[in-house]
Amino acid sequence: MFDDPAGDFMSNFVPIFIGIIAIIVISTIVISIVKGAAQWSHNNNSPVSNKKAKVITKRTDIQGGGETRAYNHYYVTFQLNDGERIELKVKGDEYGMLVEGDTGELSFQGTRYLGFDRSIQSEIN
């Protein structure tokens, strides 16, 4: 019979293309796992810090949605007494209880939020 150059190209190209996509996907997953493990290890090796702080701002980050489940991530920026600002990921119930301008004692370990004890200030009218 006769040779089909387009058919030869496709039969050689498609497996290579699928292999490259698989390598990219697997590499992305492995890199994410390694980064997460490194951050977890860093936090575990950091000392627990308790510092006076003020809530500066709050924000949310929504991932997913559309045809997939949406995930909310909550972040709060604190300013420490020495002027340093840090942003920490907090749980939704904690996020709802914090108000911009609140002052108190922040507990954290590396980038891990542990808690915030708000100072109660009496108002004089």
The 8 nearest C-alpha neighbors of each residue, nearest first, counted from 0:
[[1, 2, 3, 4, 6, 7, 5, 8],
 [0, 2, 3, 4, 6, 7, 5, 8],
 [3, 1, 4, 0, 7, 6, 5, 8],
 [2, 4, 6, 5, 7, 1, 8, 0],
 [5, 3, 7, 6, 2, 8, 9, 1],
 [6, 4, 8, 7, 3, 9, 10, 2],
 [5, 7, 9, 3, 8, 4, 10, 2],
 [8, 6, 4, 10, 5, 9, 11, 3],
 [7, 9, 5, 11, 6, 10, 12, 4],
 [10, 8, 12, 6, 11, 7, 13, 5],
 [9, 11, 7, 8, 12, 13, 6, 14],
 [12, 10, 8, 9, 13, 7, 14, 15],
 [11, 13, 9, 15, 14, 10, 8, 16],
 [12, 14, 16, 15, 9, 11, 10, 17],
 [15, 13, 17, 16, 12, 18, 11, 10],
 [14, 16, 18, 12, 13, 17, 19, 11],
 [15, 17, 13, 19, 18, 14, 12, 20],
 [18, 16, 14, 20, 19, 15, 13, 21],
 [19, 17, 15, 21, 16, 20, 14, 22],
 [18, 20, 22, 16, 21, 17, 15, 23],
 [21, 19, 23, 17, 22, 18, 24, 16],
 [22, 20, 18, 24, 19, 23, 25, 17],
 [21, 23, 19, 25, 20, 24, 26, 18],
 [22, 24, 20, 26, 21, 25, 27, 19],
 [25, 23, 21, 27, 26, 22, 20, 28],
 [24, 26, 28, 22, 27, 23, 21, 29],
 [27, 25, 29, 23, 28, 24, 22, 30],
 [28, 26, 30, 24, 25, 29, 23, 31],
 [27, 29, 25, 31, 26, 30, 32, 24],
 [28, 30, 26, 32, 31, 27, 33, 25],
 [31, 29, 33, 27, 32, 28, 26, 34],
 [32, 30, 28, 34, 29, 33, 35, 27],
 [31, 33, 29, 35, 30, 34, 36, 28],
 [32, 34, 30, 36, 35, 31, 37, 29],
 [35, 33, 37, 31, 36, 32, 30, 38],
 [36, 34, 32, 38, 37, 33, 39, 31],
 [35, 37, 39, 33, 38, 34, 40, 32],
 [36, 38, 34, 40, 35, 39, 41, 33],
 [39, 37, 41, 35, 40, 36, 42, 34],
 [38, 40, 36, 42, 37, 41, 35, 43],
 [39, 41, 43, 37, 38, 42, 36, 44],
 [42, 40, 38, 44, 39, 43, 37, 45],
 [43, 41, 109, 45, 39, 44, 40, 108],
 [42, 44, 40, 41, 45, 39, 108, 109],
 [43, 45, 41, 42, 40, 46, 109, 108],
 [46, 44, 42, 109, 43, 108, 41, 47],
 [45, 47, 108, 48, 44, 109, 43, 42],
 [46, 48, 108, 107, 45, 49, 106, 109],
 [49, 47, 107, 106, 108, 46, 50, 105],
 [48, 50, 106, 105, 104, 107, 47, 51],
 [51, 49, 105, 104, 52, 48, 106, 79],
 [50, 52, 104, 103, 80, 79, 105, 49],
 [53, 51, 79, 78, 103, 102, 104, 105],
 [52, 54, 102, 78, 77, 101, 55, 100],
 [53, 55, 77, 99, 100, 101, 56, 76],
 [56, 54, 77, 99, 76, 53, 100, 78],
 [57, 55, 76, 99, 75, 54, 58, 77],
 [56, 58, 75, 74, 76, 59, 55, 99],
 [59, 57, 74, 73, 75, 60, 56, 76],
 [58, 60, 73, 72, 74, 61, 71, 57],
 [59, 61, 72, 71, 73, 62, 58, 74],
 [62, 60, 71, 70, 72, 59, 69, 63],
 [63, 61, 70, 69, 60, 71, 64, 72],
 [64, 62, 69, 68, 67, 70, 61, 65],
 [65, 63, 69, 67, 68, 66, 62, 70],
 [64, 66, 67, 63, 68, 69, 62, 70],
 [65, 67, 64, 68, 63, 69, 62, 70],
 [68, 66, 64, 65, 63, 69, 62, 70],
 [67, 69, 64, 63, 70, 66, 65, 62],
 [68, 70, 64, 63, 62, 67, 61, 71],
 [71, 69, 62, 61, 63, 72, 68, 64],
 [72, 70, 61, 60, 73, 62, 59, 69],
 [71, 73, 60, 59, 61, 70, 74, 88],
 [72, 74, 59, 89, 88, 58, 91, 90],
 [75, 73, 88, 58, 87, 89, 57, 59],
 [74, 76, 57, 86, 87, 56, 77, 58],
 [77, 75, 86, 56, 55, 85, 54, 57],
 [76, 78, 54, 55, 53, 85, 84, 52],
 [79, 77, 84, 53, 52, 83, 82, 55],
 [78, 80, 52, 83, 82, 81, 51, 84],
 [79, 81, 82, 51, 52, 78, 83, 50],
 [80, 82, 79, 83, 78, 84, 52, 51],
 [83, 81, 80, 79, 78, 84, 52, 77],
 [84, 82, 79, 81, 78, 85, 80, 77],
 [85, 83, 78, 77, 79, 82, 76, 86],
 [86, 84, 77, 76, 87, 78, 83, 79],
 [85, 87, 76, 75, 77, 74, 84, 88],
 [88, 86, 74, 75, 112, 110, 89, 85],
 [87, 89, 74, 73, 112, 75, 86, 90],
 [90, 88, 73, 74, 94, 87, 112, 93],
 [91, 89, 93, 92, 94, 73, 88, 72],
 [90, 92, 94, 93, 95, 73, 89, 72],
 [91, 93, 95, 94, 90, 96, 89, 97],
 [94, 92, 96, 90, 95, 91, 89, 97],
 [95, 93, 91, 92, 97, 96, 90, 89],
 [94, 96, 92, 93, 97, 91, 98, 90],
 [95, 97, 93, 94, 92, 98, 91, 117],
 [98, 96, 94, 95, 93, 99, 101, 54],
 [97, 99, 101, 100, 96, 54, 95, 57],
 [100, 98, 54, 55, 56, 101, 97, 57],
 [99, 101, 54, 55, 98, 53, 102, 56],
 [102, 100, 54, 53, 98, 99, 117, 103],
 [103, 101, 53, 52, 117, 118, 100, 54],
 [102, 104, 117, 118, 116, 51, 52, 105],
 [105, 103, 51, 116, 50, 115, 52, 49],
 [104, 106, 115, 50, 49, 52, 114, 51],
 [107, 105, 49, 114, 113, 48, 115, 104],
 [108, 106, 112, 113, 48, 111, 47, 109],
 [107, 109, 47, 111, 42, 45, 46, 110],
 [108, 110, 42, 45, 111, 107, 41, 46],
 [109, 111, 108, 87, 42, 112, 107, 88],
 [112, 110, 108, 109, 107, 113, 42, 87],
 [113, 111, 107, 87, 114, 89, 110, 88],
 [114, 112, 107, 106, 111, 108, 115, 105],
 [115, 113, 106, 112, 105, 116, 107, 93],
 [114, 116, 105, 104, 106, 117, 103, 113],
 [117, 115, 104, 103, 118, 105, 114, 102],
 [116, 118, 103, 102, 115, 119, 104, 101],
 [119, 117, 103, 102, 120, 116, 104, 101],
 [118, 120, 117, 121, 103, 102, 101, 116],
 [121, 119, 118, 122, 117, 102, 123, 101],
 [122, 120, 123, 119, 118, 124, 117, 102],
 [121, 123, 124, 120, 119, 118, 101, 102],
 [122, 124, 121, 120, 119, 118, 101, 102],
 [123, 122, 121, 120, 119, 118, 101, 100]]
